[in-house]
């Protein structure tokens, strides 16, 4: 399952780490996007990456650890795609 307590790094096991912060025009939009993606975050198992998914005001934060570039790319693509769908749905 996606990481719930926050990434814990062991350098050899998780050599790739980073943070992506996406700011929205207002808190309400950030909340809609965050809550839309939260179910996926809590239910999708990842073996080669760990994600901490947060919202602070009008910013959604993705903190990640990954074992390799492919795991990183796949995990981030999933989160960014889910967020794009939520944004598009909120605009309707």
C-alpha positions as CSV (number, residue, x, y, z in Angstrom):
1,X,0.0,0.0,0.0
2,X,1.1,3.6,-0.5
3,X,3.1,5.0,2.4
4,X,0.9,6.3,5.2
5,X,3.4,7.4,7.9
6,X,5.8,9.3,5.6
7,X,8.8,8.2,3.7
8,X,11.7,6.7,5.7
9,X,14.9,6.6,3.8
10,X,17.5,3.9,3.9
11,X,20.1,5.1,1.4
12,X,20.9,1.8,-0.4
13,X,17.3,0.7,-0.5
14,X,15.7,4.0,-1.5
15,X,18.3,5.9,-3.5
16,X,15.9,8.4,-5.1
17,X,14.0,10.9,-3.1
18,X,12.2,14.2,-3.8
19,X,9.3,16.5,-3.3
20,X,6.7,18.0,-5.7
21,X,4.6,20.9,-4.5
22,X,1.6,21.9,-6.7
23,X,-0.1,25.2,-5.7
24,X,-3.7,25.9,-6.7
25,X,-5.5,29.2,-6.9
26,X,-7.5,28.5,-3.7
27,X,-7.8,26.1,-0.8
28,X,-11.1,24.7,-2.1
29,X,-9.6,23.5,-5.4
30,X,-6.6,22.0,-3.5
31,X,-9.0,20.2,-1.2
32,X,-11.0,18.8,-4.0
33,X,-7.9,17.5,-5.8
34,X,-6.4,16.1,-2.7
35,X,-9.5,14.3,-1.5
36,X,-10.1,12.9,-5.1
37,X,-6.6,11.3,-5.2
38,X,-6.5,10.2,-1.5
39,X,-8.5,7.1,-2.1
40,X,-6.1,5.9,-4.8
41,X,-3.2,6.8,-2.5
42,X,-4.6,4.7,0.3
43,X,-5.5,1.7,-1.8
44,X,-2.8,1.2,-4.4
45,X,0.1,-1.0,-3.4
46,X,3.6,0.0,-4.4
47,X,6.6,-2.2,-3.8
48,X,9.4,-0.1,-5.3
49,X,8.4,3.4,-4.1
50,X,7.0,5.1,-1.1
51,X,4.8,8.2,-1.2
52,X,3.7,10.7,1.4
53,X,0.6,12.6,0.0
54,X,-0.3,15.8,1.9
55,X,-2.2,19.0,1.6
56,X,-1.2,22.3,3.2
57,X,-3.6,25.1,2.5
58,X,-3.8,25.6,-1.3
59,X,-0.8,23.3,-1.9
60,X,-0.7,19.5,-2.6
61,X,2.6,17.9,-1.7
62,X,3.9,14.6,-3.0
63,X,7.0,13.4,-1.1
64,X,8.6,10.3,-2.6
65,X,11.2,7.6,-2.3
66,X,12.0,5.2,-5.1
67,X,14.2,2.2,-5.7
68,X,14.9,3.0,-9.3
69,X,14.0,5.5,-12.1
70,X,11.3,3.2,-13.5
71,X,9.5,3.0,-10.2
72,X,9.8,6.8,-9.8
73,X,8.4,7.5,-13.2
74,X,5.5,5.0,-12.9
75,X,4.5,6.3,-9.4
76,X,4.7,10.0,-10.3
77,X,2.9,9.4,-13.6
78,X,0.0,7.8,-11.6
79,X,-0.3,10.6,-9.1
80,X,-0.1,13.4,-11.7
81,X,-2.6,11.6,-13.9
82,X,-5.0,11.2,-11.0
83,X,-4.6,14.9,-10.1
84,X,-5.2,16.0,-13.7
85,X,-8.5,14.0,-13.8
86,X,-9.6,15.6,-10.6
87,X,-8.7,19.1,-11.9
88,X,-10.6,18.4,-15.1
89,X,-13.6,17.1,-13.2
90,X,-13.6,20.1,-10.9
91,X,-13.7,22.5,-13.9
92,X,-16.9,21.0,-15.2
